[in-house]
Amino acid sequence: MSAQPFETAFSQIGDRLNSIDRRLDSLEQRVDSRFAQLSGQLEARFGQIDSRFGQVDARFGQLEPRFGQIDARFGQLDVRMNWLIGIVVGTWITTILTILLHH
């Protein structure tokens, strides 16, 4: 039995494996390239989202003093309502006492 058929078979197997290896290398390069591209796009998108959150934070920072102003106005309204209720109750009591004690 001669070794030549085995050598030919091994040579063909080696050629096929080299071909597969080259295709896998090519595929790996394309995957790496696409991954780098997508990573860059994703990072840019996260940068945009981060910027938008910064804008939203700034807007909330602007709203906070406004809520403080509204709270102060409600405090003033509360004081005025207490005075008004006191005047109305005082007037009623005075009127009722005047009617009761007049006769």
N, CA, C and O atoms as a GROMACS GRO file, in nm:
protein
  412
    1MET      N    1   0.083  -0.115   0.000
    1MET     CA    2   0.000   0.000   0.000
    1MET      C    3   0.089   0.123   0.000
    1MET      O    4   0.186   0.133   0.076
    2SER      N    5   0.056   0.213  -0.083
    2SER     CA    6   0.140   0.332  -0.102
    2SER      C    7   0.090   0.445  -0.015
    2SER      O    8  -0.029   0.449   0.018
    3ALA      N    9   0.177   0.536   0.022
    3ALA     CA   10   0.144   0.649   0.109
    3ALA      C   11   0.089   0.766   0.029
    3ALA      O   12   0.040   0.863   0.085
    4GLN      N   13   0.098   0.756  -0.104
    4GLN     CA   14   0.056   0.868  -0.187
    4GLN      C   15  -0.092   0.900  -0.175
    4GLN      O   16  -0.124   1.018  -0.166
    5PRO      N   17  -0.187   0.806  -0.174
    5PRO     CA   18  -0.327   0.844  -0.159
    5PRO      C   19  -0.352   0.918  -0.028
    5PRO      O   20  -0.432   1.011  -0.024
    6PHE      N   21  -0.283   0.878   0.080
    6PHE     CA   22  -0.299   0.948   0.209
    6PHE      C   23  -0.244   1.090   0.200
    6PHE      O   24  -0.304   1.184   0.251
    7GLU      N   25  -0.129   1.103   0.134
    7GLU     CA   26  -0.069   1.236   0.121
    7GLU      C   27  -0.161   1.327   0.040
    7GLU      O   28  -0.176   1.445   0.074
    8THR      N   29  -0.221   1.275  -0.065
    8THR     CA   30  -0.313   1.352  -0.146
    8THR      C   31  -0.436   1.391  -0.063
    8THR      O   32  -0.481   1.505  -0.069
    9ALA      N   33  -0.487   1.297   0.012
    9ALA     CA   34  -0.604   1.326   0.097
    9ALA      C   35  -0.570   1.429   0.203
    9ALA      O   36  -0.647   1.522   0.228
   10PHE      N   37  -0.451   1.413   0.266
   10PHE     CA   38  -0.410   1.509   0.368
   10PHE      C   39  -0.388   1.648   0.307
   10PHE      O   40  -0.418   1.749   0.369
   11SER      N   41  -0.335   1.650   0.186
   11SER     CA   42  -0.312   1.776   0.116
   11SER      C   43  -0.446   1.845   0.087
   11SER      O   44  -0.459   1.966   0.106
   12GLN      N   45  -0.544   1.768   0.041
   12GLN     CA   46  -0.677   1.824   0.014
   12GLN      C   47  -0.743   1.873   0.143
   12GLN      O   48  -0.805   1.980   0.145
   13ILE      N   49  -0.730   1.795   0.250
   13ILE     CA   50  -0.785   1.836   0.379
   13ILE      C   51  -0.717   1.964   0.427
   13ILE      O   52  -0.783   2.055   0.478
   14GLY      N   53  -0.586   1.972   0.410
   14GLY     CA   54  -0.511   2.091   0.449
   14GLY      C   55  -0.555   2.213   0.369
   14GLY      O   56  -0.571   2.322   0.424
   15ASP      N   57  -0.576   2.194   0.237
   15ASP     CA   58  -0.623   2.304   0.152
   15ASP      C   59  -0.761   2.352   0.196
   15ASP      O   60  -0.788   2.472   0.204
   16ARG      N   61  -0.847   2.256   0.225
   16ARG     CA   62  -0.984   2.291   0.270
   16ARG      C   63  -0.980   2.366   0.402
   16ARG      O   64  -1.051   2.465   0.421
   17LEU      N   65  -0.896   2.317   0.495
   17LEU     CA   66  -0.885   2.384   0.625
   17LEU      C   67  -0.828   2.525   0.611
   17LEU      O   68  -0.872   2.617   0.680
   18ASN      N   69  -0.731   2.544   0.522
   18ASN     CA   70  -0.676   2.677   0.497
   18ASN      C   71  -0.782   2.770   0.438
   18ASN      O   72  -0.791   2.887   0.475
   19SER      N   73  -0.862   2.714   0.347
   19SER     CA   74  -0.970   2.792   0.286
   19SER      C   75  -1.071   2.835   0.393
   19SER      O   76  -1.114   2.950   0.397
   20ILE      N   77  -1.108   2.742   0.479
   20ILE     CA   78  -1.201   2.772   0.587
   20ILE      C   79  -1.141   2.875   0.682
   20ILE      O   80  -1.210   2.966   0.728
   21ASP      N   81  -1.012   2.861   0.711
   21ASP     CA   82  -0.943   2.954   0.800
   21ASP      C   83  -0.943   3.096   0.741
   21ASP      O   84  -0.966   3.193   0.813
   22ARG      N   85  -0.917   3.107   0.609
   22ARG     CA   86  -0.918   3.239   0.544
   22ARG      C   87  -1.058   3.301   0.549
   22ARG      O   88  -1.072   3.420   0.576
   23ARG      N   89  -1.160   3.221   0.525
   23ARG     CA   90  -1.298   3.272   0.531
   23ARG      C   91  -1.334   3.317   0.672
   23ARG      O   92  -1.399   3.419   0.691
   24LEU      N   93  -1.291   3.239   0.772
   24LEU     CA   94  -1.318   3.277   0.910
   24LEU      C   95  -1.246   3.406   0.947
   24LEU      O   96  -1.300   3.491   1.019
   25ASP      N   97  -1.122   3.422   0.898
   25ASP     CA   98  -1.048   3.547   0.923
   25ASP      C   99  -1.120   3.666   0.860
   25ASP      O  100  -1.133   3.772   0.922
   26SER      N  101  -1.167   3.647   0.738
   26SER     CA  102  -1.241   3.752   0.669
   26SER      C  103  -1.369   3.787   0.744
   26SER      O  104  -1.402   3.904   0.762
   27LEU      N  105  -1.439   3.684   0.788
   27LEU     CA  106  -1.563   3.705   0.864
   27LEU      C  107  -1.534   3.775   0.996
   27LEU      O  108  -1.609   3.864   1.037
   28GLU      N  109  -1.427   3.736   1.062
   28GLU     CA  110  -1.390   3.797   1.190
   28GLU      C  111  -1.358   3.946   1.170
   28GLU      O  112  -1.394   4.029   1.253
   29GLN      N  113  -1.288   3.978   1.060
   29GLN     CA  114  -1.256   4.118   1.033
   29GLN      C  115  -1.383   4.199   1.007
   29GLN      O  116  -1.396   4.312   1.054
   30ARG      N  117  -1.476   4.142   0.933
   30ARG     CA  118  -1.602   4.213   0.906
   30ARG      C  119  -1.682   4.231   1.034
   30ARG      O  120  -1.739   4.338   1.057
   31VAL      N  121  -1.688   4.128   1.118
   31VAL     CA  122  -1.759   4.138   1.246
   31VAL      C  123  -1.694   4.243   1.335
   31VAL      O  124  -1.764   4.324   1.396
   32ASP      N  125  -1.560   4.242   1.343
   32ASP     CA  126  -1.490   4.341   1.424
   32ASP      C  127  -1.515   4.482   1.373
   32ASP      O  128  -1.536   4.575   1.451
   33SER      N  129  -1.513   4.498   1.240
   33SER     CA  130  -1.538   4.629   1.180
   33SER      C  131  -1.680   4.678   1.212
   33SER      O  132  -1.701   4.793   1.250
   34ARG      N  133  -1.776   4.590   1.195
   34ARG     CA  134  -1.917   4.625   1.222
   34ARG      C  135  -1.937   4.654   1.370
   34ARG      O  136  -2.010   4.746   1.406
   35PHE      N  137  -1.872   4.575   1.456
   35PHE     CA  138  -1.882   4.596   1.600
   35PHE      C  139  -1.825   4.733   1.639
   35PHE      O  140  -1.883   4.804   1.721
   36ALA      N  141  -1.712   4.768   1.579
   36ALA     CA  142  -1.651   4.899   1.608
   36ALA      C  143  -1.742   5.012   1.560
   36ALA      O  144  -1.758   5.113   1.628
   37GLN      N  145  -1.803   4.993   1.443
   37GLN     CA  146  -1.894   5.093   1.390
   37GLN      C  147  -2.017   5.109   1.480
   37GLN      O  148  -2.056   5.221   1.513
   38LEU      N  149  -2.077   4.997   1.520
   38LEU     CA  150  -2.195   5.002   1.606
   38LEU      C  151  -2.161   5.057   1.744
   38LEU      O  152  -2.241   5.128   1.804
   39SER      N  153  -2.043   5.023   1.794
   39SER     CA  154  -2.001   5.076   1.924
   39SER      C  155  -1.988   5.227   1.919
   39SER      O  156  -2.028   5.297   2.012
   40GLY      N  157  -1.932   5.277   1.810
   40GLY     CA  158  -1.919   5.422   1.793
   40GLY      C  159  -2.055   5.489   1.786
   40GLY      O  160  -2.076   5.594   1.848
   41GLN      N  161  -2.147   5.430   1.711
   41GLN     CA  162  -2.282   5.485   1.701
   41GLN      C  163  -2.353   5.481   1.836
   41GLN      O  164  -2.421   5.577   1.874
   42LEU      N  165  -2.337   5.372   1.906
   42LEU     CA  166  -2.401   5.357   2.036
   42LEU      C  167  -2.345   5.458   2.136
   42LEU      O  168  -2.420   5.517   2.214
   43GLU      N  169  -2.214   5.477   2.133
   43GLU     CA  170  -2.152   5.574   2.223
   43GLU      C  171  -2.199   5.716   2.192
   43GLU      O  172  -2.224   5.795   2.282
   44ALA      N  173  -2.211   5.748   2.062
   44ALA     CA  174  -2.261   5.880   2.022
   44ALA      C  175  -2.406   5.898   2.070
   44ALA      O  176  -2.444   6.005   2.116
   45ARG      N  177  -2.484   5.793   2.057
   45ARG     CA  178  -2.626   5.800   2.099
   45ARG      C  179  -2.636   5.820   2.250
   45ARG      O  180  -2.716   5.900   2.298
   46PHE      N  181  -2.553   5.746   2.327
   46PHE     CA  182  -2.553   5.765   2.471
   46PHE      C  183  -2.508   5.906   2.507
   46PHE      O  184  -2.556   5.963   2.605
   47GLY      N  185  -2.417   5.962   2.429
   47GLY     CA  186  -2.375   6.101   2.451
   47GLY      C  187  -2.492   6.196   2.431
   47GLY      O  188  -2.508   6.291   2.508
   48GLN      N  189  -2.572   6.171   2.327
   48GLN     CA  190  -2.690   6.255   2.303
   48GLN      C  191  -2.791   6.241   2.417
   48GLN      O  192  -2.848   6.340   2.463
   49ILE      N  193  -2.812   6.119   2.462
   49ILE     CA  194  -2.907   6.095   2.571
   49ILE      C  195  -2.858   6.162   2.698
   49ILE      O  196  -2.936   6.222   2.772
   50ASP      N  197  -2.729   6.152   2.723
   50ASP     CA  198  -2.671   6.217   2.841
   50ASP      C  199  -2.690   6.368   2.833
   50ASP      O  200  -2.721   6.433   2.933
   51SER      N  201  -2.671   6.423   2.715
   51SER     CA  202  -2.692   6.567   2.694
   51SER      C  203  -2.836   6.606   2.722
   51SER      O  204  -2.863   6.708   2.785
   52ARG      N  205  -2.929   6.524   2.674
   52ARG     CA  206  -3.072   6.552   2.697
   52ARG      C  207  -3.106   6.547   2.846
   52ARG      O  208  -3.182   6.630   2.895
   53PHE      N  209  -3.048   6.450   2.918
   53PHE     CA  210  -3.072   6.444   3.063
   53PHE      C  211  -3.015   6.569   3.131
   53PHE      O  212  -3.072   6.618   3.227
   54GLY      N  213  -2.903   6.618   3.080
   54GLY     CA  214  -2.847   6.742   3.133
   54GLY      C  215  -2.942   6.859   3.112
   54GLY      O  216  -2.958   6.944   3.200
   55GLN      N  217  -3.004   6.864   2.994
   55GLN     CA  218  -3.102   6.969   2.966
   55GLN      C  219  -3.224   6.957   3.056
   55GLN      O  220  -3.275   7.058   3.106
   56VAL      N  221  -3.270   6.835   3.078
   56VAL     CA  222  -3.385   6.814   3.166
   56VAL      C  223  -3.351   6.855   3.309
   56VAL      O  224  -3.432   6.917   3.377
   57ASP      N  225  -3.231   6.821   3.354
   57ASP     CA  226  -3.186   6.862   3.487
   57ASP      C  227  -3.185   7.014   3.499
   57ASP      O  228  -3.228   7.069   3.600
   58ALA      N  229  -3.136   7.081   3.396
   58ALA     CA  230  -3.132   7.227   3.398
   58ALA      C  231  -3.272   7.284   3.406
   58ALA      O  232  -3.296   7.382   3.478
   59ARG      N  233  -3.366   7.224   3.332
   59ARG     CA  234  -3.505   7.272   3.337
   59ARG      C  235  -3.565   7.253   3.475
   59ARG      O  236  -3.635   7.341   3.526
   60PHE      N  237  -3.539   7.138   3.536
   60PHE     CA  238  -3.590   7.116   3.673
   60PHE      C  239  -3.525   7.214   3.770
   60PHE      O  240  -3.588   7.258   3.866
   61GLY      N  241  -3.399   7.248   3.745
   61GLY     CA  242  -3.333   7.348   3.827
   61GLY      C  243  -3.399   7.484   3.816
   61GLY      O  244  -3.403   7.560   3.912
   62GLN      N  245  -3.451   7.515   3.696
   62GLN     CA  246  -3.524   7.640   3.676
   62GLN      C  247  -3.661   7.636   3.742
   62GLN      O  248  -3.711   7.738   3.789
   63LEU      N  249  -3.722   7.519   3.745
   63LEU     CA  250  -3.857   7.507   3.802
   63LEU      C  251  -3.857   7.513   3.954
   63LEU      O  252  -3.955   7.558   4.014
   64GLU      N  253  -3.750   7.469   4.014
   64GLU     CA  254  -3.746   7.462   4.161
   64GLU      C  255  -3.768   7.599   4.226
   64GLU      O  256  -3.849   7.608   4.318
   65PRO      N  257  -3.700   7.706   4.181
   65PRO     CA  258  -3.728   7.837   4.241
   65PRO      C  259  -3.872   7.883   4.216
   65PRO      O  260  -3.931   7.953   4.299
   66ARG      N  261  -3.926   7.845   4.102
   66ARG     CA  262  -4.065   7.883   4.072
   66ARG      C  263  -4.161   7.819   4.172
   66ARG      O  264  -4.256   7.883   4.217
   67PHE      N  265  -4.135   7.693   4.207
   67PHE     CA  266  -4.219   7.629   4.309
   67PHE      C  267  -4.203   7.699   4.444
   67PHE      O  268  -4.298   7.708   4.521
   68GLY      N  269  -4.083   7.747   4.472
   68GLY     CA  270  -4.062   7.824   4.594
   68GLY      C  271  -4.145   7.951   4.594
   68GLY      O  272  -4.202   7.989   4.696
   69GLN      N  273  -4.153   8.017   4.478
   69GLN     CA  274  -4.235   8.138   4.467
   69GLN      C  275  -4.382   8.106   4.487
   69GLN      O  276  -4.454   8.179   4.554
   70ILE      N  277  -4.426   7.996   4.429
   70ILE     CA  278  -4.567   7.956   4.444
   70ILE      C  279  -4.597   7.924   4.590
   70ILE      O  280  -4.702   7.962   4.641
   71ASP      N  281  -4.505   7.855   4.658
   71ASP     CA  282  -4.523   7.827   4.800
   71ASP      C  283  -4.534   7.956   4.881
   71ASP      O  284  -4.618   7.966   4.971
   72ALA      N  285  -4.451   8.054   4.849
   72ALA     CA  286  -4.456   8.183   4.920
   72ALA      C  287  -4.589   8.251   4.898
   72ALA      O  288  -4.646   8.308   4.992
   73ARG      N  289  -4.640   8.247   4.775
   73ARG     CA  290  -4.771   8.309   4.748
   73ARG      C  291  -4.884   8.238   4.822
   73ARG      O  292  -4.975   8.302   4.874
   74PHE      N  293  -4.877   8.105   4.826
   74PHE     CA  294  -4.978   8.033   4.903
   74PHE      C  295  -4.969   8.069   5.051
   74PHE      O  296  -5.071   8.077   5.120
   75GLY      N  297  -4.848   8.090   5.100
   75GLY     CA  298  -4.832   8.134   5.239
   75GLY      C  299  -4.896   8.269   5.263
   75GLY      O  300  -4.962   8.289   5.365
   76GLN      N  301  -4.877   8.363   5.167
   76GLN     CA  302  -4.941   8.494   5.178
   76GLN      C  303  -5.092   8.481   5.172
   76GLN      O  304  -5.164   8.547   5.247
   77LEU      N  305  -5.141   8.397   5.083
   77LEU     CA  306  -5.286   8.376   5.071
   77LEU      C  307  -5.342   8.317   5.198
   77LEU      O  308  -5.452   8.354   5.241
   78ASP      N  309  -5.268   8.225   5.260
   78ASP     CA  310  -5.312   8.163   5.384
   78ASP      C  311  -5.325   8.268   5.494
   78ASP      O  312  -5.422   8.268   5.570
   79VAL      N  313  -5.228   8.357   5.504
   79VAL     CA  314  -5.234   8.463   5.606
   79VAL      C  315  -5.353   8.554   5.580
   79VAL      O  316  -5.426   8.589   5.672
   80ARG      N  317  -5.374   8.592   5.454
   80ARG     CA  318  -5.488   8.679   5.420
   80ARG      C  319  -5.621   8.611   5.450
   80ARG      O  320  -5.713   8.674   5.501
   81MET      N  321  -5.630   8.480   5.418
   81MET     CA  322  -5.755   8.407   5.446
   81MET      C  323  -5.781   8.401   5.596
   81MET      O  324  -5.895   8.413   5.640
   82ASN      N  325  -5.675   8.381   5.674
   82ASN     CA  326  -5.694   8.380   5.821
   82ASN      C  327  -5.744   8.515   5.870
   82ASN      O  328  -5.833   8.521   5.955
   83TRP      N  329  -5.688   8.624   5.819
   83TRP     CA  330  -5.735   8.757   5.857
   83TRP      C  331  -5.881   8.776   5.815
   83TRP      O  332  -5.961   8.828   5.892
   84LEU      N  333  -5.915   8.734   5.692
   84LEU     CA  334  -6.052   8.751   5.642
   84LEU      C  335  -6.150   8.672   5.727
   84LEU      O  336  -6.256   8.722   5.764
   85ILE      N  337  -6.115   8.548   5.758
   85ILE     CA  338  -6.203   8.464   5.843
   85ILE      C  339  -6.217   8.529   5.980
   85ILE      O  340  -6.326   8.530   6.037
   86GLY      N  341  -6.108   8.582   6.035
   86GLY     CA  342  -6.116   8.648   6.165
   86GLY      C  343  -6.205   8.769   6.161
   86GLY      O  344  -6.283   8.791   6.255
   87ILE      N  345  -6.197   8.850   6.056
   87ILE     CA  346  -6.283   8.968   6.044
   87ILE      C  347  -6.429   8.929   6.029
   87ILE      O  348  -6.516   8.988   6.093
   88VAL      N  349  -6.456   8.827   5.944
   88VAL     CA  350  -6.594   8.782   5.924
   88VAL      C  351  -6.652   8.728   6.054
   88VAL      O  352  -6.764   8.763   6.092
   89VAL      N  353  -6.578   8.644   6.123
   89VAL     CA  354  -6.626   8.586   6.250
   89VAL      C  355  -6.645   8.698   6.353
   89VAL      O  356  -6.744   8.698   6.426
   90GLY      N  357  -6.553   8.790   6.359
   90GLY     CA  358  -6.567   8.903   6.452
   90GLY      C  359  -6.690   8.987   6.421
   90GLY      O  360  -6.761   9.030   6.512
   91THR      N  361  -6.713   9.010   6.293
   91THR     CA  362  -6.832   9.087   6.252
   91THR      C  363  -6.959   9.013   6.289
   91THR      O  364  -7.054   9.074   6.339
   92TRP      N  365  -6.965   8.882   6.265
   92TRP     CA  366  -7.083   8.803   6.300
   92TRP      C  367  -7.108   8.807   6.451
   92TRP      O  368  -7.221   8.828   6.496
   93ILE      N  369  -7.004   8.786   6.526
   93ILE     CA  370  -7.019   8.786   6.673
   93ILE      C  371  -7.069   8.922   6.720
   93ILE      O  372  -7.158   8.931   6.804
   94THR      N  373  -7.011   9.029   6.664
   94THR     CA  374  -7.055   9.163   6.702
   94THR      C  375  -7.200   9.186   6.665
   94THR      O  376  -7.277   9.241   6.743
   95THR      N  377  -7.238   9.142   6.545
   95THR     CA  378  -7.377   9.159   6.499
   95THR      C  379  -7.472   9.079   6.587
   95THR      O  380  -7.576   9.132   6.629
   96ILE      N  381  -7.441   8.955   6.615
   96ILE     CA  382  -7.528   8.870   6.698
   96ILE      C  383  -7.538   8.928   6.839
   96ILE      O  384  -7.648   8.932   6.895
   97LEU      N  385  -7.430   8.972   6.898
   97LEU     CA  386  -7.433   9.030   7.033
   97LEU      C  387  -7.514   9.160   7.032
   97LEU      O  388  -7.587   9.187   7.128
   98THR      N  389  -7.502   9.240   6.927
   98THR     CA  390  -7.579   9.363   6.919
   98THR      C  391  -7.727   9.334   6.913
   98THR      O  392  -7.807   9.401   6.980
   99ILE      N  393  -7.765   9.233   6.833
   99ILE     CA  394  -7.908   9.198   6.822
   99ILE      C  395  -7.958   9.141   6.954
   99ILE      O  396  -8.067   9.177   6.999
  100LEU      N  397  -7.882   9.053   7.015
  100LEU     CA  398  -7.926   8.990   7.141
  100LEU      C  399  -7.930   9.088   7.257
  100LEU      O  400  -8.020   9.081   7.339
  101LEU      N  401  -7.837   9.178   7.265
  101LEU     CA  402  -7.828   9.268   7.379
  101LEU      C  403  -7.906   9.398   7.356
  101LEU      O  404  -7.919   9.477   7.450
  102HIS      N  405  -7.955   9.423   7.238
  102HIS     CA  406  -8.031   9.544   7.205
  102HIS      C  407  -8.165   9.545   7.275
  102HIS      O  408  -8.210   9.652   7.317
  103HIS      N  409  -8.229   9.435   7.289
  103HIS     CA  410  -8.362   9.428   7.348
  103HIS      C  411  -8.357   9.420   7.494
  103HIS      O  412  -8.462   9.413   7.559
   0.00000   0.00000   0.00000
